[in-house]
Amino acid sequence: MDIWLLILGMAAITFAIRYSLFAWPNLRFAPVVRQALHYVPSAVLSAIVVPVMLMPDGEGLQLSLDNAYLLAGLAAIAIAAFTRNLLATIAGGLLVFFLLRWALGQLPI
């Protein structure tokens, strides 16, 4: 029962936060807040991706040349820096990742 109350509470809070923007459409943020909100997607994506790159098995840092996650992530960062193209970054990162997994013998085939 406690889990259902927790889930319903989280749903209510999430709904209230998102609905508030529709309830008050004339709400304007200060320039400092708007500037800070500009960095939220990058911060959230980094918080999700970097731990997976550095700790693919979930136990300790794996900073070695046989970590395909780390090497493909670095390749994707380089592709993004040079091309500024989201599709090229995704495709290139996935291509490098699967080629590295194949070359290192880590594919579960």
PyMOL commands that set and color helices and strands:
alter all, ss='L'
color gray80, all
select helices_A, chain A and resi 2-23+31-37+40-54+68-83+86-103
alter helices_A, ss='H'
color red, helices_A
deselect
rebuild
show_as cartoon
